[in-house]
Amino acid sequence: MSLQISKDEKVFIDSHYGVVVHRDFKPLYADDTYANYFGYSNADAILSLPSLLDLIAPKEQQKARQTYQDVMSGKLKPGVRSYKNIDNSGNELIVLTVDHVIEWQGEPAMQITIIDLSSQIEMQRQLKASEKRYRELVDGSIQGILVHRNFKPLFCNRAYSDMHGYQSEQVLLAQDSILPLITPQFHQQAWEENAALLNGDVENIKAEVKGIKRNGETIWLSLLSRHVIWDGEPAVQVTAMDITEQNLLKEKLEHQANYDGLTNLLNRRASSELLVQQFNLLKQAGKPLSCVMIDLDNFKLINDHYGHLVGDEVLRQFAKVSSQNIRQDDIMARWGGEEFILILPECSHAEANVIAQRLCQRLNQVQVDTEQGRLNFSASMGIATMEPDTLASACVAGKISTVDQLLVAADRALYQAKRNGKNCVVCALQG
């Protein structure tokens, strides 16, 4: 997502997450929380650093450089990563970072949200290194502790039962199995890891799973599982940490990176990736792929006459109505400004025309309330299709055989729709 922010704006992440913006590791913005993580009193101390690489452990600096280059060039998606950092006293910190490409003063930059994981990781190290220390921590631990044998619970502490919404440890231990506390998609993984631990194939296993509380709510857990002997027989001990908030933050930032903030449709970068994926998939399968370029008619006049707030509402209404009038597997995205793209997998030229004509007619019925009365709006659409014979042979003269050709053909059809008087659909001619 291309997000516009300025120096004077407050970055929108909750205060207990540190935030910094940099370009080639030259700091452009930092908040006080970020500075405090590294032992500095305020953000100005961070901005005075020649490079943020000074805050990264030397062995991880090359990794950080490569990740920055790959994300900024589009080779790597923005995501969540972990690094060893160094504070101003030389102490090592283990942090979770969430990177996000933004625009800063008109040029691309990288925003980093940082979460200090040092205390949690150190606690896990201590639990693994010392059984005595582990026993001392069990009852009062903020982490959930569970012992099970083939998922039959044998022991748990209060923190674990609380995590899953049980009023006491005894109520949870009365259950026949803890598998209902894990979403079905992770059951196969759980059985495989359980067997590996009990057979002695691995010493311990770290995993993240999606769980289910007793009331049906979702919870994400970071699990450290290891083989133990319980009452003289093999069992599995699990240390669980609730990372629901962390995963929600990750999902929020990934959504911001891939979706348009106004319409909540996919943005151009994300939809371009999906278009390439669909092209490659359908090319191999010999199935059609249609693309519809859409432009709202006279949108500049709407903004000039009614104001940008009304213009924004028109964009939102278009997104809402479009999403209601396409198939479940179709992809509608904001291409830029008042221009949109509709990707129709396994949809022939004729079928795409039916969908586009229906959408065009449906938009004519939408009205937006303004201070000057109700406003109607319309859209022009251009369709291009890669038909099965085109996909099977990329050498057929005049046929669409690449993603770029598909987009160009759809764009030309859109311009023809504009020349035809707007508020209509034009299909690109196949060679």
C-alpha positions as CSV (number, residue, x, y, z in Angstrom):
1,M,0.0,0.0,0.0
2,S,1.3,3.5,-0.8
3,L,0.6,5.4,2.4
4,Q,1.1,9.2,2.6
5,I,2.4,10.5,5.9
6,S,4.5,13.5,6.8
7,K,7.0,14.3,9.5
8,D,4.5,16.0,11.7
9,E,2.0,13.2,11.7
10,K,1.8,10.7,14.5
11,V,2.3,7.2,13.3
12,F,-0.8,5.2,13.9
13,I,0.5,2.1,15.8
14,D,-0.3,1.8,19.5
15,S,2.2,3.4,21.8
16,H,3.7,0.2,23.2
17,Y,5.1,-0.7,19.7
18,G,8.1,1.3,18.6
19,V,8.0,2.8,15.1
20,V,10.8,4.1,12.9
21,V,10.8,5.1,9.2
22,H,14.1,5.0,7.2
23,R,15.5,5.1,3.7
24,D,18.6,3.0,3.2
25,F,18.8,2.8,7.0
26,K,19.0,6.6,7.3
27,P,16.4,7.4,10.0
28,L,13.6,9.8,8.8
29,Y,11.2,9.4,11.7
30,A,11.1,7.6,15.1
31,D,8.8,7.7,18.1
32,D,10.0,7.8,21.7
33,T,9.0,4.2,22.3
34,Y,11.4,3.0,19.6
35,A,14.1,5.2,21.1
36,N,13.4,3.9,24.7
37,Y,13.9,0.3,23.5
38,F,17.5,1.1,22.7
39,G,18.2,3.1,25.9
40,Y,17.7,6.5,24.4
41,S,15.6,9.2,26.1
42,N,13.7,10.4,23.0
43,A,13.3,10.0,19.3
44,D,15.8,12.9,18.5
45,A,18.7,10.7,19.6
46,I,17.6,8.1,17.0
47,L,17.3,10.7,14.2
48,S,20.8,11.9,14.9
49,L,22.3,8.4,14.2
50,P,24.1,8.1,10.9
51,S,22.6,4.7,10.3
52,L,20.1,2.4,11.9
53,L,22.5,-0.5,11.1
54,D,24.3,0.6,14.3
55,L,21.4,-0.8,16.2
56,I,21.6,-4.2,14.6
57,A,23.9,-7.0,15.7
58,P,26.9,-7.1,13.2
59,K,26.1,-10.7,12.2
60,E,22.6,-9.7,11.2
61,Q,23.4,-6.5,9.3
62,Q,23.9,-8.1,5.9
63,K,20.6,-9.9,6.3
64,A,18.9,-6.6,7.2
65,R,20.4,-4.9,4.1
66,Q,19.3,-7.7,1.8
67,T,15.8,-7.8,3.2
68,Y,15.5,-4.0,2.8
69,Q,16.6,-4.2,-0.9
70,D,14.3,-7.2,-1.7
71,V,11.3,-5.5,0.0
72,M,11.8,-2.1,-1.6
73,S,12.4,-3.7,-5.1
74,G,9.3,-5.9,-4.7
75,K,11.2,-9.2,-4.7
76,L,10.0,-9.8,-1.2
77,K,6.7,-9.0,0.4
78,P,6.5,-6.9,3.5
79,G,6.3,-9.1,6.5
80,V,7.2,-10.1,10.1
81,R,10.9,-10.9,10.9
82,S,13.1,-11.3,13.9
83,Y,16.5,-9.7,14.6
84,K,19.1,-9.4,17.2
85,N,19.6,-5.7,18.0
86,I,22.1,-3.8,20.2
87,D,21.1,-1.0,22.6
88,N,23.3,2.0,23.4
89,S,24.9,0.1,26.3
90,G,25.9,-2.8,24.1
91,N,23.2,-5.2,25.4
92,E,21.6,-7.6,22.9
93,L,17.9,-7.4,22.3
94,I,15.8,-10.0,20.4
95,V,13.0,-8.1,18.6
96,L,10.1,-8.8,16.2
97,T,9.9,-6.4,13.3
98,V,7.0,-5.7,10.9
99,D,8.2,-3.9,7.8
100,H,5.9,-1.8,5.6
101,V,6.7,0.2,2.4
102,I,5.3,3.7,2.5
103,E,5.8,7.1,0.8
104,W,7.8,9.7,2.8
105,Q,8.0,13.2,1.3
106,G,7.1,11.8,-2.1
107,E,9.6,8.9,-2.2
108,P,9.5,5.3,-1.1
109,A,10.7,4.5,2.4
110,M,10.4,1.7,4.9
111,Q,8.4,1.8,8.1
112,I,9.4,-0.6,10.8
113,T,7.2,-1.6,13.8
114,I,9.3,-3.2,16.5
115,I,8.3,-5.4,19.4
116,D,10.8,-6.4,22.0
117,L,10.7,-10.2,22.5
118,S,13.9,-10.5,24.7
119,S,12.1,-11.2,27.9
120,Q,9.8,-13.9,26.4
121,I,12.7,-15.6,24.6
122,E,14.9,-15.5,27.7
123,M,12.1,-17.1,29.7
124,Q,11.9,-19.9,27.2
125,R,15.6,-20.5,27.4
126,Q,15.5,-20.8,31.1
127,L,12.6,-23.2,31.0
128,K,14.5,-25.4,28.7
129,A,17.8,-25.2,30.6
130,S,16.6,-25.8,34.1
131,E,14.0,-28.3,35.3
132,K,14.2,-26.8,38.8
133,R,13.6,-23.3,37.5
134,Y,10.7,-24.6,35.4
135,R,9.0,-26.1,38.4
136,E,9.4,-22.9,40.3
137,L,7.7,-20.9,37.5
138,V,4.9,-23.3,36.8
139,D,2.3,-22.1,39.3
140,G,2.9,-18.4,38.9
141,S,3.9,-18.3,35.2
142,I,2.2,-16.0,32.9
143,Q,2.8,-18.6,30.3
144,G,0.5,-21.6,29.9
145,I,1.9,-24.9,31.0
146,L,0.3,-28.2,29.8
147,V,1.3,-31.8,30.0
148,H,-0.5,-34.3,27.8
149,R,-0.2,-37.9,26.5
150,N,-1.7,-38.3,23.0
151,F,-3.7,-35.1,23.8
152,K,-5.3,-36.4,27.0
153,P,-4.5,-33.6,29.5
154,L,-2.5,-34.7,32.5
155,F,-1.6,-31.4,34.1
156,C,-2.0,-27.7,33.3
157,N,-1.4,-24.5,35.3
158,R,-3.9,-21.7,35.8
159,A,-2.5,-19.6,33.0
160,Y,-3.2,-22.3,30.5
161,S,-6.8,-22.8,31.6
162,D,-7.3,-19.1,31.7
163,M,-6.0,-18.7,28.1
164,H,-8.7,-21.1,26.9
165,G,-11.5,-19.6,28.9
166,Y,-11.9,-22.4,31.6
167,Q,-12.8,-21.3,35.1
168,S,-10.2,-23.6,36.6
169,E,-7.5,-26.1,35.8
170,Q,-9.7,-29.0,37.0
171,V,-12.4,-28.2,34.5
172,L,-9.9,-28.4,31.6
173,L,-8.3,-31.5,33.0
174,A,-11.7,-33.2,33.0
175,Q,-11.7,-33.0,29.1
176,D,-11.0,-36.2,27.2
177,S,-8.8,-34.4,24.7
178,I,-7.3,-31.0,24.1
179,L,-7.6,-31.3,20.3
180,P,-10.9,-29.4,20.3
181,L,-8.8,-26.4,21.6
182,I,-7.0,-26.4,18.3
183,T,-8.6,-25.5,15.0
184,P,-9.0,-28.6,12.7
185,Q,-6.6,-27.3,10.1
186,F,-3.7,-27.8,12.6
187,H,-4.8,-31.3,13.8
188,Q,-2.6,-33.2,11.3
189,Q,0.4,-31.1,12.2
190,A,-0.3,-31.7,15.9
191,W,-0.4,-35.5,15.5
192,E,2.8,-35.5,13.5
193,E,4.6,-33.4,16.0
194,N,3.3,-35.4,18.9
195,A,4.6,-38.6,17.3
196,A,8.0,-37.1,16.6
197,L,8.4,-36.0,20.3
198,L,7.2,-39.3,21.8
199,N,9.4,-41.3,19.4
200,G,12.4,-39.2,20.3
201,D,13.0,-38.0,16.8
202,V,13.3,-34.4,17.9
203,E,14.2,-32.8,21.3
204,N,11.7,-30.0,21.1
205,I,9.3,-28.3,18.6
206,K,8.3,-24.7,18.2
207,A,5.1,-23.9,16.5
208,E,2.3,-21.3,16.1
209,V,-1.2,-22.6,16.1
210,K,-4.7,-21.2,15.9
211,G,-6.7,-22.2,18.9
212,I,-10.3,-22.0,20.0
213,K,-11.4,-20.8,23.4
214,R,-14.2,-22.5,25.3
215,N,-16.6,-19.7,24.2
216,G,-15.6,-20.1,20.5
217,E,-13.3,-17.1,20.3
218,T,-10.1,-17.5,18.3
219,I,-6.7,-17.4,20.1
220,W,-3.2,-17.6,18.5
221,L,-0.6,-19.4,20.6
222,S,3.2,-19.8,20.3
223,L,4.0,-23.3,21.5
224,L,7.2,-24.8,22.7
225,S,6.7,-28.6,23.1
226,R,9.2,-31.2,24.4
227,H,9.3,-34.8,25.5
228,V,9.0,-35.5,29.3
229,I,8.4,-38.5,31.6
230,W,5.2,-38.1,33.5
231,D,4.3,-40.8,36.1
232,G,7.0,-43.0,34.6
233,E,5.6,-42.9,31.0
234,P,6.4,-40.7,28.0
235,A,4.3,-37.5,27.6
236,V,4.5,-34.1,26.0
237,Q,5.0,-30.8,27.9
238,V,3.8,-27.6,26.2
239,T,4.7,-24.1,27.1
240,A,2.1,-21.7,25.5
241,M,2.3,-18.0,25.0
242,D,-0.7,-16.0,23.8
243,I,0.3,-14.1,20.7
244,T,-3.2,-13.2,19.6
245,E,-2.5,-9.4,19.8
246,Q,0.7,-9.9,17.9
247,N,-1.0,-11.8,15.1
248,L,-3.8,-9.3,14.9
249,L,-1.2,-6.5,14.5
250,K,0.4,-8.6,11.8
251,E,-2.9,-9.1,10.0
252,K,-3.7,-5.4,10.3
253,L,-0.4,-4.3,8.8
254,E,-0.6,-6.9,6.1
255,H,-4.1,-5.7,5.3
256,Q,-2.8,-2.1,5.1
257,A,-0.1,-3.3,2.8
258,N,-2.4,-5.0,0.4
259,Y,-5.7,-3.2,0.5
260,D,-6.9,0.3,-0.4
261,G,-7.9,2.2,2.7
262,L,-10.8,4.0,1.2
263,T,-12.6,1.2,-0.7
264,N,-11.2,-1.8,1.1
265,L,-10.5,-3.4,-2.2
266,L,-7.2,-4.9,-3.1
267,N,-4.6,-2.3,-4.2
268,R,-2.7,-2.3,-7.5
269,R,0.4,-4.1,-6.2
270,A,-1.6,-6.9,-4.6
271,S,-4.0,-7.3,-7.6
272,S,-1.1,-7.3,-10.1
273,E,0.5,-10.2,-8.2
274,L,-2.8,-12.1,-8.2
275,L,-3.3,-11.4,-11.9
276,V,0.1,-12.9,-12.7
277,Q,-0.6,-16.0,-10.5
278,Q,-4.0,-16.5,-12.3
279,F,-2.4,-16.1,-15.7
280,N,0.3,-18.7,-15.0
281,L,-2.2,-21.1,-13.4
282,L,-4.8,-20.9,-16.2
283,K,-2.2,-20.9,-18.9
284,Q,-1.0,-24.3,-17.7
285,A,-4.6,-25.5,-17.3
286,G,-5.7,-24.2,-20.7
287,K,-8.6,-22.2,-19.3
288,P,-9.8,-18.7,-20.1
289,L,-8.9,-15.6,-18.1
290,S,-10.8,-12.3,-18.6
291,C,-9.8,-8.8,-17.4
292,V,-12.1,-5.8,-17.2
293,M,-10.7,-2.3,-16.9
294,I,-13.2,0.1,-15.3
295,D,-13.2,3.9,-15.1
296,L,-15.8,6.0,-13.3
297,D,-17.3,8.5,-15.8
298,N,-16.8,12.2,-15.2
299,F,-15.3,11.7,-11.8
300,K,-13.3,14.9,-11.9
301,L,-16.5,16.8,-12.5
302,I,-18.0,15.0,-9.5
303,N,-15.1,16.1,-7.3
304,D,-15.1,19.6,-8.6
305,H,-18.9,20.1,-8.3
306,Y,-19.8,18.1,-5.2
307,G,-16.5,18.0,-3.3
308,H,-14.0,15.3,-2.5
309,L,-16.1,13.9,0.3
310,V,-18.9,13.0,-2.2
311,G,-16.2,11.7,-4.6
312,D,-14.9,9.4,-1.8
313,E,-18.5,8.2,-1.2
314,V,-18.9,7.4,-4.9
315,L,-15.8,5.3,-4.8
316,R,-17.0,3.5,-1.7
317,Q,-20.4,2.8,-3.2
318,F,-18.8,1.6,-6.4
319,A,-16.7,-0.9,-4.4
320,K,-19.7,-2.1,-2.4
321,V,-22.0,-2.6,-5.4
322,S,-19.2,-4.2,-7.4
323,S,-18.4,-6.7,-4.7
324,Q,-22.1,-7.7,-4.5
325,N,-22.4,-8.3,-8.3
326,I,-19.4,-10.4,-9.1
327,R,-18.7,-14.1,-8.5
328,Q,-17.1,-15.4,-5.3
329,D,-13.8,-16.1,-7.0
330,D,-13.6,-12.9,-9.0
331,I,-11.2,-10.2,-7.9
332,M,-12.1,-6.5,-7.9
333,A,-9.3,-4.1,-7.1
334,R,-8.5,-0.4,-7.2
335,W,-6.0,0.2,-10.0
336,G,-5.6,3.9,-9.2
337,G,-7.7,7.0,-8.7
338,E,-11.1,6.3,-10.1
339,E,-9.9,3.3,-12.2
340,F,-10.5,-0.3,-11.2
341,I,-9.7,-3.7,-12.5
342,L,-11.9,-6.8,-12.4
343,I,-10.1,-10.2,-12.8
344,L,-12.4,-13.0,-13.9
345,P,-10.7,-16.5,-13.6
346,E,-12.1,-19.2,-15.9
347,C,-14.4,-16.7,-17.6
348,S,-14.8,-16.6,-21.4
349,H,-15.2,-13.4,-23.4
350,A,-19.0,-13.9,-23.6
351,E,-19.3,-14.6,-19.9
352,A,-17.2,-11.6,-18.9
353,N,-19.4,-9.4,-21.1
354,V,-22.5,-10.6,-19.2
355,I,-20.9,-9.8,-15.9
356,A,-19.7,-6.4,-17.0
357,Q,-23.0,-5.5,-18.6
358,R,-24.9,-6.5,-15.4
359,L,-22.5,-4.4,-13.3
360,C,-22.7,-1.4,-15.6
361,Q,-26.5,-1.5,-15.4
362,R,-26.5,-2.0,-11.6
363,L,-24.3,1.0,-11.1
364,N,-26.8,3.2,-13.0
365,Q,-29.3,2.5,-10.2
366,V,-27.0,3.6,-7.4
367,Q,-27.6,7.1,-5.9
368,V,-25.4,9.0,-3.5
369,D,-27.0,11.6,-1.2
370,T,-25.4,15.1,-1.4
371,E,-26.4,18.6,-0.2
372,Q,-27.5,19.3,-3.7
373,G,-29.7,16.3,-4.0
374,R,-29.1,12.7,-5.1
375,L,-26.3,11.9,-7.4
376,N,-26.2,9.2,-10.0
377,F,-22.9,7.9,-11.5
378,S,-21.8,5.5,-14.1
379,A,-18.7,3.6,-15.4
380,S,-17.1,2.7,-18.6
381,M,-15.6,-0.8,-19.0
382,G,-13.2,-2.5,-21.4
383,I,-12.9,-6.3,-21.5
384,A,-10.0,-8.5,-22.8
385,T,-9.8,-12.2,-22.6
386,M,-7.2,-14.9,-23.0
387,E,-9.2,-17.8,-24.5
388,P,-8.0,-21.5,-24.1
389,D,-6.5,-21.6,-27.6
390,T,-4.6,-18.5,-26.9
391,L,-3.3,-19.9,-23.7
392,A,-2.3,-23.2,-25.4
393,S,-0.3,-21.4,-28.0
394,A,1.6,-18.2,-27.3
395,C,2.5,-17.8,-31.0
396,V,-0.9,-17.3,-32.5
397,A,-0.7,-14.0,-34.4
398,G,-2.9,-11.3,-32.9
399,K,-3.8,-13.3,-29.8
400,I,-3.3,-12.3,-26.2
401,S,-0.5,-14.4,-24.8
402,T,1.0,-12.3,-21.9
403,V,-0.3,-10.4,-18.9
404,D,0.9,-7.1,-20.4
405,Q,-1.0,-7.8,-23.6
406,L,-4.1,-8.6,-21.6
407,L,-3.9,-5.3,-19.8
408,V,-3.2,-3.3,-22.9
409,A,-6.1,-4.8,-24.7
410,A,-8.5,-4.2,-21.8
411,D,-7.2,-0.6,-21.5
412,R,-7.7,0.1,-25.2
413,A,-11.3,-1.3,-25.0
414,L,-11.9,1.0,-22.0
415,Y,-10.8,4.0,-24.1
416,Q,-13.1,2.9,-26.9
417,A,-16.0,2.8,-24.4
418,K,-15.2,6.3,-23.4
419,R,-15.2,7.4,-27.1
420,N,-18.5,5.6,-27.6
421,G,-20.2,7.9,-25.1
422,K,-19.3,6.3,-21.7
423,N,-21.5,4.3,-19.5
424,C,-21.0,1.2,-21.7
425,V,-19.0,-2.0,-22.1
426,V,-16.6,-2.6,-25.0
427,C,-14.9,-6.0,-25.7
428,A,-11.4,-6.1,-27.2
429,L,-11.3,-7.8,-30.6
430,Q,-9.5,-11.1,-30.7
431,G,-7.1,-11.6,-33.6
